[in-house]
């Protein structure tokens, strides 16, 4: 790679690293708020209420995704491509908002009137009805929030986007449930807090883009032929993304749906503890993905394919480095994590957590390939892949839940995540011509396996008397792991350049 290209890579990686620091702070706060919120539901209301909340969340997510028509995804892509062509942007925003209002109202009505059927026929629990009815009123709020947030993200205002989606949303739900509990509400506290969070989020998102919307709507309108062409391109890209998002939601939630139908709400709640912990593996990709797609679309418009490949490889390595300690904790100390975060009543999910963690580490890399396919405009390929994955996840879950219970569903989900990873890697290689695997990643995997085996044998031969003993052992492992990364030469020239620049900035600030 030439010197100029090398500098471009370093500049892009520095932007992603800077953005990831902002996202990390937001995601860190978000995870704390989310876990405290779920901790209150899980411990204060018990596994059944936590299961009912999880099932209602699945249903409203599916309805919201279907009603979105993929417009927020399309808006993000074309807003980034059109740059400051305000007339085209006006067409995009106006059609997205108008269609979203109509589809949101229709989805709300359908979900509300089907609440009894969904609760009693599909999940055999009439107590779920009130959750479904109440959650249906958040659909249009969520859709509008997604439109406003897509505008924020397209303008690469990562700090604002992170603050709204990670802090505002989760903090408002947490504050809401605490207030409702203090006022003496029981299950209504869960419902009320969820609706309260949706209202606060859409208000803050709207306020954040209000000046941009005024500027866009004040522009002159394009001719009908030009507008029609833009709208056609938007929907041509968006509808497969909507279906892909719907299938992706099913893939994400299918295990909860299967457990809810074949077992009960309490089992959904217990399994939800393991699934929530595994979702920690999604933090690392989330740090980079919010800025990754707008960045690579911008470079794609300049035909900088080599730059995109180098950035993609580097991010995949960063995700691996960050996720190895989490994977180790989930596989070797699942009981510790569950007891610490949810309580001993959720310990039956320990084996499921181990199984899910194996597939989860593979799943954490798929977002890179999916974003590369989105950059290329291959939304239909994403859709077809997710249809295959969704169908496979459903049939494996149904096949295994009867005999193996929660562990069977966890195995089905983990296997599907691995298959999804392989399919997405294959497509990014052959359709986008980008390889994501590099030799340094294999070196990191060997190191992780070696240190993980040492920790496993240490745990087997040394008696750990408390949760804090296990946490201490994990802390020692993590320190040795990061030190070893330096010793085996896992950092390349881009990593060293970023670290060097960061140290220079820290030193300069310390002298002030």
N, C-alpha and C positions, 0 to 999 in steps of 0.2 A: 504494500500500500504506500502511495507517495506521501510526501511530507504534507502537502495541502489537504489530502484526504484524511491523513492522520489527525491533523488539526481540527478538521470538521467533525471527526468522530469524537475527539476529546471535548469539543465545544458542545456537541449534542448530549454526550454523556454527562457533562457538567450540568447542563440544563435539567436533565432527568434526575440527577443526583440531588440538585437543589430542590427540584419539585418534589422528589421523594421524601426529602427531609420535612417539607411542609406537610405532605400527605401522612408521613409517619406520625407526626405530632397529632394530626387530626384523627388518624386511624387508632392510635394508642388511646386517646381520650374516648373515641367512639367505642372501642372494645370494652373499656372500663365501664362506661355508661350502659352499654348493651348487656354486659354480664351482671351488673348490679340490678338492672331492670329484670332480666330473666331469673336472676338469683332470688329476687323478691317473689316473683310469680311461682317459681319452683318450690321454694321453701315455705313461703307464707300460705300459699293456696294448695300445694301438693301436686303430685304427678298427674292426677286427672285434669285439674284446671289447666296445668301447663300443656297437657296433651290437647285439650279443647282449643286453647289459644293457638297452638301449633297448626292444628287442622284448619282452623278459620283463616290463619295466615296463609296457608297453602292455597285455599280456595280463592281468597281475594287477590293473591298474586297472579293466579292463572287468569282470572277475569280481567284484571288490570292489564296484563300483558296482551291478551287478545284484543282488548279495546284500544290499546295504544297504536295498533296498526304499524308498529315499527317506526313511527314518524320521528320520534326523538333521535333514533339512530340515524335515520336519513338526514335529519336536520343537522346533526353533528358533522356528518361527512361532507354534505354540500355547502354548509356554511364555511367549513374550513377550505373547501376548494374555490368558492367564489370570492373569498377574501373581503374586499371592500366594494364589491359591485352591489350597491345598496338597492337598486331596483330588483335585482334577482333575489336578494335576501328578503325583500318585502314579500315577494310571492311565496317564498319558502315558509316564512313565519306565519303569514296570514292563513294560508291553507292548513298548516299544521295546527294552529290554535282552533280554527273553526271546526275542523273535522274531529279534533280531540274532544271538544265540548259535546258534539252530537254522539259520538261513540261512547263517551263516558256516561252520559245519561242513559243510553240504551243498556249498557252493561250493568249499571246500578239497578235498574228496574228488573232485569232478568235475574240477577243474583238474589235480589230481595224476595221475589216471588217464588224462586226455586229453593229457598232456604230450608223449608220443611222436607222436601224430597231429598236434598243433599244430606241433611242431618240424619234422617230416620231410615232412608232406604240404603244409602251408600255406606253410612258409618254407624247405623243402628244406635244412635244416641240423640234423643230429643233435646238434651241440654245444649247441644251444639247450635240449635236453631237461632237463638238470640245472638250468638256471636256472629253468625253469618249475616243476619239482617243488619246488625249494627256496622259491621265492617264494610258492607256494600256501599255505604255512604262515603267511604274514603276513596273510592275508585277515581272519581273525577278530580279529587284533590291531588292524588298521586300522579295522574296523567299530566295535569297542568304543571306540577312541580318538575316532572321529567323534561317537559318542553323548556321551561325556564332554565333548568340546570344544564341542558344541552347547549343553550346559548352561552352560558357562563363558561362551560368547558371548551366550546369552540373558540372562544376568545382567549383561551389559555390562561384564564384567571383562576389558577389552581388553588390559591389560598382561599378565595371566596367560595369556590366549589367545595373544597374540603371542609371548610367551617360549617357550611349549611348542611351537607349530607351526613357528616360525621358527628358534629357537635350539636347543632341546633335540633335536628330531628330526634336524636337519642336523648338529649338532655330534657327536651320538652316531654317526652314520654315518661322518663323517670320522675320528673317533678310532678307530672300528672298523677301517676299511680300513688306516689307518696301522699299527695293531697287527698285523693279519694279514700285511701286507707285511713288517714287521720279523721276524715269525715264519717267513717263507719261503714263504708261500702265494702261488699265482698267481691263476688265475681264481676260486678259492675265496674269495679276499679280497673280491671284489666281492659274492659271494653272502652271505658271513658278515657283512659290514658292513651290508648292507641288512636282514637279519633282526635284527641287534643293534639297529639304529636303531628298528625297529618295536616291539621289546620295551621299550626304554627309554621310548619315547613313551607307550605305553599305561600303563605303571606311573606315570609322572609325571602324566599326565592323570587317572588314577584317584585318586591321592593328593590332587590339587587339588580334586576334587569329593566326596571321601569324606564330609566332614561334611554337605554338602548332601544327598547320597544317604541318609545316616542319618536326617536330618530328614524327608525325603520319605517314606521307607519306614515311619517311625514313625507316620504319620498314619492316621486311620481310613479305611476303604475306603468308596467310594461305593456306592450301590445299583446292582444289575446293569443296570437300564434306563439310568441316567445314565452308567454306565461304557461301556455299549455304544454310546451316542450319541457319546461322546468318541472312542472307538476308531474308529467309522465315519468321523467327521470327519477323524481323523488319517490313516487309510488312503486316504480319498477324495482328500486333498491329496497324500499321499506317493507313491502309486504312479505318478502322472504325472511327479512330480519324479524318481523313480528312473529311469523310461524316458528322461526328458529328460536326466538326468545321464549315462546310458549312451550316448545319442546324442551328447551334448556331448563325452564322452570319445572317441567314434569320430571326431567332427569334429576334435578336437584331435590325435588320433594317426593318422588315416586315411592321411596321407601316408607315415608310417613303415611302416605295414602294407603299403601298395601297393609301396613301394620294397623292403621285405623279401621280398615274394612274387615280384615281377618282376625284381628285380636281386639284391642280396646284402647280407649283414650289414655289410660294410665300407662300402657305399654308404649304409646306414642311419646308420652312425656319422658319416660325412662330412656328411650332410644334418643330422644331429642337432646339429652345431656351429652351423649357421646358425639352426636353430629355437630352440636354447637362447639365443642372443643376442637374437633377436626377442622372446623372452619377457620381456626387460627392459621392453618397453612395457606389460607387465601390472603393473609395480610401482606406477605412479601410481593406477590404479583400486583396487588392493589396499590402498592407504593409507587409503581412505575406505570401502570396501565392507564391511569387517568390522563397523563400527559403523553403517553407513548403513541396512541392512535393519531391525535392531531399532528404530532411531530412527523411521523412516518408518512402521513398523507401529504404533508407539505413537501417532504423530500421526494416522494413518489412523483409529484407534479413536476419536479426538476430532473427526473430520471436518475436520481442518486441511489441506485439499487445496491451498490457495494457498501455505501454508508448505512443503508437500512439493515443489511445483513450483519454488519459488524455490531451495530447497536443491539440488534435482536439477540445475537450470540452473547453479548456482554450481559444483557439483562437476564437471560436464562441462567447464566453462571451465578449472578448475584442472588437470584431466587433460590437456587440450590444451596448456596452458602448460608443464607439466612434460615432456611427451613430445616436443615439437618438437625440442629438441637431440638427443635419442636418435635420432629418425627421421633427422635430418640426418646424423648420424655413420654410420648404417647404410647410407644411400643413397650418400653421397659417399666414405666411407672403409671399405667392407666388408672389404677385404684387411687393413687395419690392425687391425680388431677381431678378426678370425679368427686372424691370426698372433699377436696379443698374448695371446688367451685360450686358444687351442687348439693353435697351432703351424702351421707351413707345410704339413704333410701334409693339412690340412683346407681349404686355399685353393681347391680346386675348388668349394666351396660359396659363393664370393663373389657370383656372379650371383644364386643362389637367395636369399641374404640380402637383396640389394637388392629383389627381387620381393616377398619375404615382408614386408619392412618397410612397403611401401605398404599392403598389406592389414591389417597389424598395427596401424597407427594408427587405422583404422576399428574394428577389433575391440576396441580398448581402451575404447570407449564403450558397447559392448553390455551390459556388466554393469549399468549404471544402468537401462536399460530392462527387463532381465530381473528385477532386484530390484523395480521398480515393478509388474510383472506378478505377481510372487510376493506382494507386499503386497496386491494386489487379489484374490488367490486364483485367478489365471488360470494354474494350473499346466498345464492341458491345452493352452492356447494355446502355452505354451513348448514343450511336447512336440511338437505338430504342426509348429511352426517348425523345431525341431531335426531332425525326421525329414526334412523337405524339404531342409534344409541338408546333412545327413549323406549322403543319397542323391546329391545334386548333387556333393558333394565326392568321393565314391567314383567316380562315373562319369567325371567330368572327370579325376581322377587316373589312372584306368585308361586313358583315351583318350590322354592326353598323355605318360605315362611311357615308352612304347615308343619314340617318336620323339624326344622332347626330354629324357629322363632326369630328373635332379634338378630342372632348371629348369622342365620341364613340370609336375611335381608342385607345385613352389612357386607357379607361376602359377595352377594349379587352386585351391590353398588360399587364395591371396590374393584371388582373385575371389569365392570362397565367403564369406570374411570380410566383404567389402564388401557382398555381398547380405544377409548376416545382419544387418549394421548397419542397412541400409535397412528390412528387415522389422521389426526390433525397434523402430526409431524410429516407424515407421508404427503399430505396435500400441500403443505407449505413448501416442501422440497420440489414437488413436480409441477405445481401450478404457479407458485410465486418464485421458484428457483432460489430458495433460501434454505440453507442448512443451519440448524440451531444447535447441534451438538458439537462441542469442541473437546480436544484432548484434556485440557485442564479440568473439565467437569468430571471426567473419568477418574482423574487423580484425586479429586475431592471425594468422590464416591468411595474409593478404596480406603481413604483416610477415615471417613465416617463409619464404614463397616468395621474397621479395625478397632477404633475407639469405642464403638457401640458394643462390640463383643467383650471388650475389657470391662465396660461398665456392667454388662449383664452378669459376667462371672463374679465381679465384685459384689453385686447385689445378692447373688446366690450364696456367697460364702461369708458375707458380713451381715449381721443382724441389724436392721434398721428399725428402731423402736417407735418412731413417730413420723408424721408427715414432714416435719421440718428436717429430719435426718435425710429423707429422700430428696428434698429440695436442695439441701447442702451438697449431696452427691451429684445432683444435676448441675449445680453451679460450678463445681470443680471440673466436671466433664466439659462444660461449655468453655471455660477458661483454657483448658488444654487444647480443645478443638481449634479455637481461634489462633492460639499461639502456633499450633502445628501447621495451620494454613500458610503462615509466613515461612516456616522452616522448610516445607516441601515445595516452595516456589509456586503457589497457586495464584499469585497475583501477577497479572501481565503489565505491560507498559501503560495501558490506560488506567488501570487501578492505581498504579504507583503515581501517575500524574495527578489523579484526583486527590489522593492522600497528601501528596506534596503541596498542592494548592491549598487544601484545607488546613494543613499545618501552618502555612505561611499566613493565612488569614487569622488563625487563632493567635499566632505570635504577635501579629501587628495590632490586634485588638487588645491583647494583654499589656502592650506597651502604652496604650492610651490612658 
